[in-house]
Amino acid sequence: MYEYVKAIHIIFVVCWMAGLFYIVRLFIYHTEAQDKPEPDRGILSKQFEVMEKKLWYIITVPSMLLTVAAGITMLVLQPGWLHFGWMHLKLTFVVVLIGYHHICQSKIKQMRNGVFKWTSTQLRLWNELATILLFAIVFLVVLKSALNWIFGVVGLVSLAIILMIAVKIYKRYRDKK
């Protein structure tokens, strides 16, 4: 039974992460559409609102709920996992990821109401946070070690720096065009 639940968990983690990655890309395009003249801005905004709503409520939210449900079921089936430090750390990252999810949901509502607080560059950096959380969670689950935390922190910080540099380089490239 545990292996079936684990397979379901992995499948819906992939779906959830795909939704989180894509929703922020839509936010970027939606934000950049605000620089277009009318009627383009209005047409694009309406289309992005439809895409965001469908992606969020048909794929991303159900995937998050099924991921969490399968994760809880695995812990009920194997309660011994809760005695390990790496699991506590993983669950902490999962809570942060759920917080990230809810911030994205608030962004959908803001944009639907015509409120664009973040620039496309800030949204690109925001998108990288989900990548960093994904890396942290996967490495913890695969290596099952909180002991190598120092190496993990160094790796995550290095990854974050590389991703931020890549975003800045891309911004310069776009600004030159």
C-alpha positions in Angstrom: 0.0 0.0 0.0 2.8 2.4 1.0 4.5 2.2 -2.5 1.2 3.0 -4.3 0.6 6.0 -2.1 4.3 7.1 -2.6 3.8 6.8 -6.4 0.6 9.0 -6.2 2.6 11.5 -4.0 5.4 11.7 -6.6 3.0 12.1 -9.5 1.1 15.0 -7.9 4.3 16.7 -6.6 5.4 16.8 -10.3 2.0 18.3 -11.3 2.0 20.8 -8.4 5.5 22.0 -9.2 4.6 22.3 -12.9 1.6 24.4 -12.0 3.7 26.6 -9.7 6.4 27.1 -12.3 4.0 27.9 -15.0 1.7 30.2 -13.0 4.6 32.6 -12.3 5.5 32.6 -16.0 1.9 33.6 -16.7 2.3 36.4 -14.1 5.4 37.6 -15.9 3.6 37.7 -19.2 0.5 39.3 -17.6 2.6 42.0 -16.0 4.5 42.7 -19.2 1.2 43.0 -21.1 0.4 46.0 -19.0 3.0 47.9 -21.0 1.1 47.3 -24.2 -1.3 49.9 -25.7 -5.1 49.3 -25.7 -6.8 47.3 -27.0 -3.9 44.8 -26.8 -3.5 45.2 -23.0 -7.2 44.5 -22.3 -7.3 41.5 -24.7 -4.1 40.0 -23.3 -5.1 40.6 -19.7 -8.4 38.9 -20.1 -6.7 35.9 -21.8 -4.0 35.7 -19.0 -6.8 35.8 -16.4 -8.5 32.8 -18.0 -5.3 30.9 -18.3 -4.3 31.6 -14.7 -7.7 30.6 -13.4 -7.8 27.3 -15.3 -4.2 26.4 -14.5 -4.7 27.3 -10.8 -8.0 25.7 -10.0 -7.9 22.7 -12.4 -4.3 21.6 -12.0 -2.3 23.4 -9.3 -4.6 23.5 -6.3 -5.9 19.9 -6.7 -2.3 18.7 -7.2 -1.3 20.4 -4.0 -4.2 18.9 -2.1 -3.5 15.4 -3.4 0.3 15.8 -2.7 -0.4 16.8 0.9 -3.0 14.0 1.3 -0.7 11.4 0.0 2.2 12.7 2.1 0.1 12.6 5.3 -1.1 9.1 4.3 2.5 8.0 3.9 3.3 9.3 7.4 0.3 7.5 8.9 1.5 4.3 7.2 5.1 4.8 8.2 5.0 7.0 11.4 8.7 6.1 12.1 9.7 8.6 9.4 8.8 11.4 11.9 11.7 10.4 14.1 14.3 11.6 11.6 15.7 15.1 11.4 15.8 15.1 7.6 12.0 14.6 7.6 11.5 17.5 10.0 13.5 19.7 7.6 11.7 18.4 4.6 8.3 19.1 6.2 9.6 22.6 7.0 10.4 23.2 3.4 7.0 21.8 2.4 5.3 24.3 4.7 7.3 27.1 3.1 6.3 25.8 -0.3 2.6 25.8 0.7 3.1 29.4 1.8 4.6 30.2 -1.6 1.5 28.6 -3.2 -0.8 30.9 -1.2 1.2 34.0 -2.1 0.8 33.0 -5.7 -2.9 32.6 -5.2 -3.0 36.1 -3.8 -1.1 37.4 -6.9 -3.8 35.9 -9.1 -6.5 37.8 -7.2 -4.4 41.1 -7.3 -3.8 40.8 -11.0 -7.5 40.0 -11.7 -8.2 43.3 -9.9 -5.6 45.2 -12.0 -3.0 45.4 -9.2 0.5 44.7 -10.4 2.9 45.2 -7.5 5.8 43.2 -8.7 7.9 43.8 -11.9 8.6 41.0 -14.3 12.1 40.8 -13.0 10.9 40.5 -9.4 8.5 37.7 -10.6 11.4 35.9 -12.4 13.3 35.9 -9.1 10.2 34.8 -7.2 10.0 31.8 -9.7 13.4 30.7 -8.6 12.4 30.3 -5.0 10.2 27.4 -6.0 13.2 25.9 -7.8 15.3 26.2 -4.7 12.6 24.6 -2.5 12.3 21.8 -5.0 16.0 21.1 -4.9 16.1 21.2 -1.1 13.1 18.8 -0.8 14.3 16.3 -3.4 17.9 16.2 -2.0 16.6 15.7 1.5 14.3 12.8 0.5 16.9 11.1 -1.7 19.9 11.5 0.6 17.8 11.2 3.8 20.4 13.2 5.7 20.1 16.4 7.8 23.7 15.7 8.9 25.0 17.1 5.6 23.1 20.3 6.3 26.1 22.5 5.9 26.8 21.1 2.4 23.2 21.5 1.6 23.1 25.1 2.7 26.2 25.9 0.7 24.7 24.1 -2.3 21.3 25.9 -2.0 23.0 29.3 -1.5 25.2 28.6 -4.5 22.2 27.6 -6.6 20.3 30.7 -5.5 23.2 32.9 -6.5 23.6 31.2 -9.9 19.9 31.6 -10.6 19.8 35.2 -9.6 22.8 36.0 -11.7 21.1 34.2 -14.6 18.0 36.3 -14.2 20.0 39.5 -14.1 22.0 38.5 -17.2 18.7 37.7 -19.0 17.3 41.1 -17.9 20.3 42.9 -19.4 19.9 40.9 -22.6 16.2 41.8 -22.9 16.9 45.4 -22.1 19.4 45.6 -25.0 16.8 44.4 -27.5 
